[in-house]
Amino acid sequence: MALSLARMVRLALVGLMAFMPIASALPAPQAPRSTVQPPDTDPFYQPPAGFASTAPGTILNQRSINAAFFGLVPVDVDAYQLLYRTTAVNGSAIATVTTVFKPKNAKLDRFVSFATAYDSSATKCQPSYGYQLGAPQDSLIASVEQLIIEIYLALGYTVASPDYEGPDAAFGPGRLAGMGVLDGIRAVKSFKTLSLTDNPMVVGIGYSGGAIATGWAASLQPKYASELNIKGWVQGGTPSNLTGTMYQIDDTAFSGFLPTAIAGLSKPSAYGAELAPLISKIITADGQKILDTATSECSTTDLLAFFERSIFDTSFQTMGEAFIFEPIVQSVFKQNTMAVNKDETPTAPTFVYHAKYDEVIPYADAKTMVNSWCNWDANTKFTTYASGGHATTEIIAIPDAIKFVQNAFAGTTKSGCTTNTELGSILNPLALGVQLEPILVKLIDGLSHLGDQDSNLKSDPVGVLKVSL
C-alpha cells in the first residue's frame, strides 16, 4: 500500500492547502526546525525510573506539540503527545508514544484510534516524530494517511495515532502492536486535558500495516483490555497470516517489507530472545547490510534496498528454502497469525475489507480470518472490492469505512456476519458531503495516478519509489 501511495504526496500537499476552512493554517512557530528531535535523542521518549510498576496504559509524560501534516502544513487543532506504559511480547513493561489531535468542534464522548501503516523498523519513522512541524518526512506512508486522519478531524472526532511498534520500532509482531494500540486508548481515555467523558466510546481503524495493529487490538481486547468502551473496529488489507504474506510478496516490488519484518520480529520487545540468535547465525554479510538498512531507514528506502529479491536466496541467509520450516521461525509466525485461537475473537462489531486482487496481502488469508471469526460468533462485516489493488482500495473504501464508524458510534451496525462485494472503483467527491469534498477530490487525484489495480505501480515501481517532496 505505502509504496504505491508515495506518488500522492505532492498532490496531498496541494490538497491540504486547498481546504483551509477545514484545517486552517496556523502561524509558523518560532522554534527552528532543529529543535524537533528524533525519538532516539528526544528525552521525552525515555520513561521515568520505576515505570514498570505502573499499570498498562498509564501516562508517563505529556506535552503539547505543533502538529503539521507532511511536516510543513500546520493544522488548526490542539495536539498532544503522551508517553505511556505498554507491554512487550514477553510481558515486560515498555513505553511508547501516542499523538492526539483534538479538533475545535470535538465530540467529547468519543474518539478514534488510527493506526497508520508506517511499516518500518527504524525509530526515526515513528508517526509521533513525523507529525511534528519541521520533522523530515521519511515515512511517505504515514504522510499520505494524514489526509484520511483529516477527514475524521473534520467530522469532529478526536484522533489518537499511536507508535504501536513500541520503543524499538518492531514491525511485524502483531501481538505487540495490538497491546500498543489498546494501551494507547487507555492513555487517551485518562488524559484529563481532553475533557472526554468518563467512559468515552472508541472505534479503532487501520489499513495494511496499520491493520496488523488494529486487527490484533480487536483480537486481544476482550482479554487484555475488556474495560474499554470499544464500539467497533475497521481493518482493511489485513496481513492476517505472515507466512501467506511472505510468499505473496517475496521476489516482487514489495519484497523489501520482508527484511524489515525480520528485523522487527527480532527486536528486544518482540522475539529477540529467540529469533535474533538464529538470524545472527544464518545471515550473510550482504543480508546483514540489508537488515542494517531496515533498522535505520523508512519503508521507501527499504523497498528499494531489497527490490525484487528473495529472502530464500542464500545470498541473504544460508538456510535457503529451509528458513521458513525452522522451528523458531514457525513458532513466531504462528503466534502472529490472526484467528487461530477462539478466545482471541473480536467482540465489538468489526468491518473487514480487502481487494480481491490485492497484489500485496493475500485476499484468501483475510477471508480465512473472517470465516474463523464468524464461526466463533463474531459480529463482522466483510466487503470484497472486486476492482483495484492494495493501494487504491484504501481510498475507494473511505466512504464505507466512515459510514461504519458513524454507525458503530450510533450503535446501529448490523448483527452477525455479513458479506458483500463492491464492483466500483470510482470515489464520489460528494460521498461524505460538501464539507469533505476538497479532501476526497485530492484522494481521487491520487487514484488517477495509481491506475487500475495499481497498474502504474507495476509498470514503473522504481519511479514511484523515487517520488519525494
C-alpha positions as CSV (number, residue, x, y, z in Angstrom):
1,M,0.0,0.0,0.0
2,A,2.6,2.5,1.1
3,L,4.8,2.0,-2.0
4,S,2.1,3.0,-4.4
5,L,0.7,5.8,-2.4
6,A,4.1,7.6,-2.4
7,R,3.1,9.2,-5.7
8,M,0.3,11.0,-4.0
9,V,2.4,13.1,-1.6
10,R,2.8,16.1,-3.9
11,L,-0.9,16.1,-4.6
12,A,-1.7,15.9,-0.9
13,L,0.3,19.0,-0.1
14,V,-1.8,20.9,-2.6
15,G,-4.9,19.4,-1.2
16,L,-4.2,20.4,2.3
17,M,-3.7,24.0,1.2
18,A,-6.9,23.9,-0.7
19,F,-9.2,23.2,2.2
20,M,-8.1,25.7,4.8
21,P,-11.7,26.1,6.1
22,I,-11.4,22.5,7.3
23,A,-7.8,22.7,8.6
24,S,-6.8,26.3,8.7
25,A,-3.1,27.1,8.8
26,L,-1.5,28.3,12.0
27,P,1.3,30.9,12.1
28,A,4.7,29.3,11.8
29,P,6.2,28.6,15.2
30,Q,9.2,30.5,16.4
31,A,11.1,27.3,17.2
32,P,13.6,26.4,14.4
33,R,13.5,23.0,12.7
34,S,16.5,21.7,14.6
35,T,14.5,21.7,17.8
36,V,12.4,18.8,16.6
37,Q,14.4,15.8,17.8
38,P,14.1,12.2,16.6
39,P,13.0,9.6,19.2
40,D,16.5,8.3,19.8
41,T,17.7,11.7,21.1
42,D,14.5,13.2,22.4
43,P,14.3,12.8,26.2
44,F,10.5,12.8,26.0
45,Y,10.6,9.2,24.8
46,Q,12.5,8.0,27.9
47,P,10.3,6.5,30.6
48,P,10.9,7.6,34.3
49,A,12.5,5.2,36.8
50,G,10.1,2.8,38.3
51,F,7.6,3.0,35.4
52,A,7.4,-0.8,35.2
53,S,5.4,-0.9,38.4
54,T,2.6,1.1,36.8
55,A,-0.4,-0.3,35.0
56,P,-0.5,-0.7,31.2
57,G,-1.9,2.5,29.7
58,T,-0.5,4.7,32.5
59,I,0.6,8.2,31.2
60,L,4.3,8.6,32.0
61,N,4.8,12.0,30.3
62,Q,2.8,14.5,28.3
63,R,3.4,17.6,26.1
64,S,1.7,19.9,23.6
65,I,3.1,19.9,20.1
66,N,2.9,22.0,17.0
67,A,1.2,19.4,14.7
68,A,1.7,19.6,11.0
69,F,0.7,17.3,8.1
70,F,3.7,16.4,5.9
71,G,5.9,18.3,8.4
72,L,5.1,21.5,6.6
73,V,1.4,22.4,6.9
74,P,0.4,23.4,10.4
75,V,-3.0,22.1,11.4
76,D,-5.5,24.1,13.5
77,V,-6.1,21.5,16.2
78,D,-5.0,21.0,19.7
79,A,-2.2,18.4,19.6
80,Y,-0.6,16.5,22.3
81,Q,1.7,13.6,22.8
82,L,1.5,11.1,25.6
83,L,4.3,8.7,26.7
84,Y,2.5,5.7,28.1
85,R,3.3,2.3,29.6
86,T,2.6,-0.7,27.4
87,T,3.7,-4.4,27.2
88,A,6.3,-6.3,25.3
89,V,5.7,-9.7,23.9
90,N,7.2,-11.4,26.9
91,G,5.0,-9.4,29.3
92,S,7.7,-6.9,30.4
93,A,7.0,-3.2,30.6
94,I,7.9,-0.9,27.8
95,A,6.9,2.7,26.9
96,T,5.8,4.3,23.7
97,V,4.0,7.4,22.5
98,T,0.6,8.3,21.0
99,T,-0.2,11.6,19.2
100,V,-3.6,13.1,19.9
101,F,-5.3,15.5,17.6
102,K,-8.3,17.3,19.0
103,P,-10.4,19.4,16.6
104,K,-12.1,22.6,17.7
105,N,-15.6,21.0,17.4
106,A,-14.6,17.8,19.1
107,K,-17.3,15.4,20.3
108,L,-16.3,14.7,23.9
109,D,-18.0,11.3,24.3
110,R,-15.9,9.5,21.6
111,F,-12.6,9.3,19.8
112,V,-10.9,7.4,17.0
113,S,-7.7,5.3,17.3
114,F,-6.0,5.5,14.0
115,A,-3.1,3.0,13.4
116,T,-1.1,4.4,10.5
117,A,0.8,2.0,8.3
118,Y,4.3,3.1,8.9
119,D,5.8,-0.3,8.0
120,S,9.3,0.3,9.3
121,S,11.7,-1.0,11.9
122,A,13.6,2.3,12.3
123,T,12.8,4.5,15.2
124,K,13.0,7.7,13.1
125,C,9.9,6.5,11.2
126,Q,7.7,6.6,14.3
127,P,4.5,8.6,13.5
128,S,4.9,10.7,16.6
129,Y,8.1,12.2,15.1
130,G,6.6,12.8,11.7
131,Y,3.5,14.5,13.0
132,Q,5.6,17.4,14.4
133,L,6.0,20.7,12.5
134,G,9.5,20.7,11.0
135,A,10.1,17.0,11.1
136,P,11.6,15.4,8.0
137,Q,9.1,13.2,6.1
138,D,11.0,9.9,5.7
139,S,7.8,7.8,6.0
140,L,5.7,8.6,3.0
141,I,3.0,6.1,4.0
142,A,2.2,7.8,7.2
143,S,2.4,11.2,5.5
144,V,-0.3,10.3,3.0
145,E,-2.6,8.7,5.5
146,Q,-2.7,12.0,7.3
147,L,-5.2,13.1,4.6
148,I,-7.5,10.3,6.0
149,I,-7.0,11.5,9.5
150,E,-8.0,14.9,8.4
151,I,-11.4,13.5,7.4
152,Y,-12.1,12.2,10.9
153,L,-11.0,15.5,12.4
154,A,-13.4,17.4,10.1
155,L,-16.2,15.1,11.3
156,G,-15.5,16.2,14.9
157,Y,-13.6,13.1,16.1
158,T,-10.5,13.4,18.3
159,V,-7.9,11.1,16.7
160,A,-5.2,9.3,18.5
161,S,-2.4,7.8,16.4
162,P,0.0,5.5,18.5
163,D,3.5,4.4,17.9
164,Y,2.2,0.9,18.2
165,E,5.5,-0.8,17.2
166,G,6.9,0.2,20.6
167,P,10.2,2.0,21.6
168,D,12.4,-0.1,19.3
169,A,10.1,0.1,16.3
170,A,9.3,-3.6,15.9
171,F,7.5,-4.0,12.6
172,G,5.6,-7.3,12.2
173,P,4.8,-8.7,15.7
174,G,1.0,-8.2,15.8
175,R,0.6,-9.0,19.5
176,L,3.0,-6.3,20.4
177,A,1.2,-3.8,18.1
178,G,-2.2,-4.8,19.4
179,M,-1.3,-4.2,23.0
180,G,0.3,-0.9,22.0
181,V,-3.0,0.2,20.4
182,L,-5.1,-0.8,23.4
183,D,-2.8,0.8,26.0
184,G,-2.7,3.9,23.8
185,I,-6.5,4.0,24.1
186,R,-6.3,3.6,27.8
187,A,-3.9,6.6,28.0
188,V,-6.1,8.8,25.9
189,K,-9.1,7.9,27.9
190,S,-7.4,9.0,31.1
191,F,-5.9,12.2,29.7
192,K,-7.9,14.9,31.5
193,T,-6.8,17.8,29.3
194,L,-9.1,16.4,26.5
195,S,-12.2,16.8,28.7
196,L,-13.5,13.5,27.5
197,T,-16.5,11.9,29.2
198,D,-15.7,9.3,31.9
199,N,-16.1,6.3,29.6
200,P,-15.7,7.5,26.0
201,M,-16.7,5.4,23.0
202,V,-13.8,4.3,20.8
203,V,-13.5,3.0,17.2
204,G,-10.1,1.6,16.1
205,I,-9.0,1.9,12.4
206,G,-6.1,0.6,10.4
207,Y,-5.2,-0.4,6.9
208,S,-2.4,-2.7,5.7
209,G,0.5,-2.4,8.2
210,G,-2.0,-0.5,10.4
211,A,-4.4,-3.4,10.1
212,I,-1.8,-5.6,11.8
213,A,-2.1,-3.3,14.8
214,T,-5.9,-2.8,14.6
215,G,-6.7,-6.5,13.9
216,W,-4.6,-7.7,16.8
217,A,-6.1,-5.0,19.1
218,A,-9.5,-6.2,18.1
219,S,-8.4,-9.8,18.8
220,L,-6.8,-9.1,22.2
221,Q,-9.2,-6.5,23.6
222,P,-11.7,-9.0,25.2
223,K,-8.9,-10.4,27.3
224,Y,-6.3,-7.7,27.6
225,A,-8.5,-4.5,27.9
226,S,-12.1,-5.6,28.4
227,E,-12.9,-2.4,30.3
228,L,-12.6,-0.2,27.2
229,N,-15.8,1.0,25.6
230,I,-15.0,-0.2,22.1
231,K,-17.8,0.4,19.7
232,G,-16.1,-1.0,16.6
233,W,-13.1,-1.8,14.5
234,V,-12.2,-1.1,10.9
235,Q,-9.4,-3.0,9.2
236,G,-8.6,-3.3,5.6
237,G,-5.9,-5.1,3.6
238,T,-5.1,-7.1,6.7
239,P,-1.9,-9.1,6.8
240,S,-3.5,-11.8,9.0
241,N,-1.1,-14.5,8.1
242,L,2.6,-13.6,8.0
243,T,3.5,-16.8,6.1
244,G,1.0,-16.1,3.3
245,T,2.1,-12.5,3.0
246,M,5.7,-13.6,2.8
247,Y,5.1,-15.9,-0.1
248,Q,2.9,-13.3,-1.8
249,I,5.5,-10.5,-1.9
250,D,8.8,-12.4,-2.0
251,D,10.8,-11.5,-5.1
252,T,8.5,-8.7,-6.0
253,A,8.5,-4.9,-5.9
254,F,7.3,-5.3,-2.3
255,S,9.9,-7.8,-1.1
256,G,11.7,-5.0,0.9
257,F,9.0,-5.4,3.5
258,L,10.4,-8.9,4.4
259,P,13.8,-7.9,5.8
260,T,12.0,-5.1,7.6
261,A,9.7,-7.6,9.2
262,I,12.6,-10.0,10.1
263,A,14.4,-7.0,11.7
264,G,11.2,-6.1,13.6
265,L,10.4,-9.5,14.8
266,S,13.9,-9.8,16.1
267,K,13.7,-6.6,18.2
268,P,14.1,-7.0,22.0
269,S,10.5,-6.1,22.7
270,A,9.3,-8.7,20.2
271,Y,11.0,-12.1,19.8
272,G,14.6,-11.1,20.0
273,A,15.5,-13.6,22.7
274,E,14.5,-16.5,20.4
275,L,14.8,-15.2,16.9
276,A,17.9,-12.8,17.0
277,P,20.4,-15.6,17.7
278,L,19.1,-17.6,14.8
279,I,19.2,-14.7,12.4
280,S,22.7,-13.8,13.5
281,K,23.8,-17.3,12.8
282,I,22.4,-17.6,9.3
283,I,22.6,-14.1,7.9
284,T,25.2,-13.4,5.2
285,A,27.3,-10.2,5.0
286,D,25.0,-8.9,2.3
287,G,22.0,-9.9,4.3
288,Q,23.3,-8.0,7.3
289,K,23.6,-4.9,5.2
290,I,20.0,-5.2,4.2
291,L,18.9,-5.7,7.8
292,D,21.0,-2.7,8.8
293,T,19.2,-0.6,6.3
294,A,15.9,-2.0,7.6
295,T,16.7,-0.8,11.1
296,S,17.9,2.7,10.1
297,E,15.6,3.7,7.2
298,C,11.9,4.1,6.4
299,S,9.8,2.0,4.0
300,T,10.6,3.7,0.7
301,T,14.4,3.1,1.2
302,D,13.7,-0.4,2.5
303,L,11.8,-1.3,-0.6
304,L,14.5,-0.1,-2.9
305,A,17.2,-1.9,-1.0
306,F,15.6,-5.3,-1.5
307,F,13.7,-4.7,-4.7
308,E,12.6,-7.9,-6.4
309,R,14.8,-10.1,-4.3
310,S,14.1,-13.2,-2.3
311,I,14.7,-13.8,1.4
312,F,15.2,-17.5,0.5
313,D,18.2,-16.7,-1.6
314,T,21.4,-17.9,0.0
315,S,23.0,-14.6,-0.7
316,F,20.7,-13.2,2.0
317,Q,20.6,-16.1,4.5
318,T,22.3,-19.5,4.4
319,M,19.3,-21.8,5.1
320,G,17.7,-21.1,1.8
321,E,14.1,-22.5,1.4
322,A,14.5,-24.3,4.8
323,F,14.3,-21.0,6.6
324,I,10.5,-21.0,6.8
325,F,10.5,-24.5,8.2
326,E,12.9,-23.7,11.0
327,P,11.0,-24.4,14.4
328,I,11.7,-21.0,15.9
329,V,10.6,-19.2,12.7
330,Q,7.5,-21.4,12.5
331,S,6.6,-20.7,16.1
332,V,7.0,-16.9,15.7
333,F,4.9,-16.8,12.6
334,K,2.2,-19.0,14.1
335,Q,2.0,-16.7,17.2
336,N,1.3,-13.8,14.8
337,T,-1.4,-15.4,12.7
338,M,-4.9,-14.0,13.4
339,A,-8.0,-16.1,14.1
340,V,-6.1,-19.1,15.3
341,N,-7.5,-19.1,18.9
342,K,-11.2,-18.8,19.6
343,D,-10.6,-16.7,22.7
344,E,-9.0,-14.1,20.5
345,T,-12.1,-13.2,18.6
346,P,-13.3,-9.6,18.4
347,T,-16.4,-8.9,20.5
348,A,-17.1,-5.4,19.1
349,P,-18.5,-5.0,15.6
350,T,-15.7,-5.3,13.0
351,F,-15.6,-4.1,9.4
352,V,-13.0,-6.0,7.3
353,Y,-12.4,-5.1,3.7
354,H,-10.0,-6.4,1.1
355,A,-9.3,-6.2,-2.6
356,K,-9.9,-9.5,-4.3
357,Y,-6.8,-9.0,-6.5
358,D,-4.7,-7.4,-3.8
359,E,-1.1,-7.8,-5.0
360,V,0.5,-7.3,-1.6
361,I,-1.7,-9.0,1.0
362,P,-3.4,-12.3,0.1
363,Y,-7.2,-12.0,-0.1
364,A,-7.6,-15.7,0.8
365,D,-5.9,-15.1,4.2
366,A,-8.3,-12.3,5.0
367,K,-11.3,-14.5,4.0
368,T,-10.0,-17.3,6.2
369,M,-9.6,-15.0,9.1
370,V,-13.2,-13.7,8.7
371,N,-14.6,-17.2,8.3
372,S,-13.0,-18.3,11.6
373,W,-14.3,-15.3,13.4
374,C,-17.8,-15.8,12.1
375,N,-17.7,-19.5,13.1
376,W,-16.9,-18.2,16.6
377,D,-20.0,-15.8,16.6
378,A,-18.2,-12.6,15.8
379,N,-20.1,-9.6,14.5
380,T,-18.2,-9.0,11.3
381,K,-19.0,-7.2,8.0
382,F,-16.7,-8.4,5.2
383,T,-16.6,-6.4,2.0
384,T,-14.7,-7.6,-1.1
385,Y,-13.6,-4.9,-3.5
386,A,-13.6,-6.5,-7.0
387,S,-11.7,-3.6,-8.7
388,G,-8.5,-2.0,-7.8
389,G,-5.4,-3.2,-6.0
390,H,-3.9,-2.8,-2.5
391,A,-3.3,0.9,-2.6
392,T,-6.4,2.0,-4.4
393,T,-8.7,0.0,-2.1
394,E,-7.9,2.0,1.0
395,I,-9.1,5.1,-0.9
396,I,-12.1,3.6,-2.6
397,A,-13.3,2.2,0.7
398,I,-13.2,5.5,2.6
399,P,-16.9,6.3,2.4
400,D,-17.8,2.7,3.6
401,A,-15.3,3.0,6.4
402,I,-16.6,6.3,7.5
403,K,-20.2,5.1,7.4
404,F,-19.3,2.1,9.5
405,V,-17.6,4.3,12.1
406,Q,-20.6,6.5,12.3
407,N,-22.9,3.5,12.7
408,A,-20.6,2.0,15.3
409,F,-20.7,5.1,17.4
410,A,-24.5,5.2,17.0
411,G,-24.9,1.6,17.9
412,T,-26.6,0.8,14.6
413,T,-24.3,-1.7,13.0
414,K,-25.9,-4.9,11.8
415,S,-25.6,-8.0,13.9
416,G,-24.0,-11.2,12.9
417,C,-21.7,-11.8,9.9
418,T,-22.5,-10.2,6.6
419,T,-20.6,-10.3,3.3
420,N,-20.9,-8.1,0.1
421,T,-18.9,-7.3,-3.0
422,E,-18.3,-3.8,-4.3
423,L,-17.7,-3.6,-8.1
424,G,-17.0,0.1,-8.5
425,S,-13.6,1.7,-8.5
426,I,-14.7,5.4,-8.5
427,L,-14.7,7.6,-5.5
428,N,-17.6,10.1,-5.5
429,P,-16.3,13.5,-4.3
430,L,-19.6,14.2,-2.6
431,A,-19.8,10.8,-0.9
432,L,-19.2,12.3,2.5
433,G,-20.9,15.6,1.9
434,V,-19.9,19.0,0.6
435,Q,-17.7,19.8,3.7
436,L,-15.3,16.9,2.9
437,E,-15.4,17.3,-0.9
438,P,-11.9,19.0,-1.1
439,I,-10.2,16.1,0.7
440,L,-11.9,13.5,-1.5
441,V,-11.0,15.4,-4.7
442,K,-7.3,15.1,-3.7
443,L,-7.7,11.4,-3.0
444,I,-9.4,11.0,-6.4
445,D,-6.4,12.7,-8.0
446,G,-4.3,10.1,-6.2
447,L,-6.4,7.3,-7.6
448,S,-5.9,8.6,-11.1
449,H,-2.1,8.4,-10.6
450,L,-2.3,4.9,-9.2
451,G,-4.1,3.4,-12.2
452,D,-6.4,0.4,-12.4
453,Q,-5.5,-2.2,-9.9
454,D,-2.4,-0.2,-9.2
455,S,-1.1,-0.8,-12.7
456,N,1.1,2.3,-12.8
457,L,3.0,0.9,-9.8
458,K,3.5,-2.4,-11.5
459,S,4.8,-0.8,-14.7
460,D,7.1,1.7,-13.0
461,P,7.7,0.8,-9.4
462,V,11.1,2.3,-9.1
463,G,9.8,5.6,-10.5
464,V,7.1,5.6,-7.9
465,L,9.6,4.9,-5.1
466,K,11.8,7.8,-6.1
467,V,9.0,10.4,-5.8
468,S,9.8,12.7,-3.0
469,L,8.8,16.1,-1.5
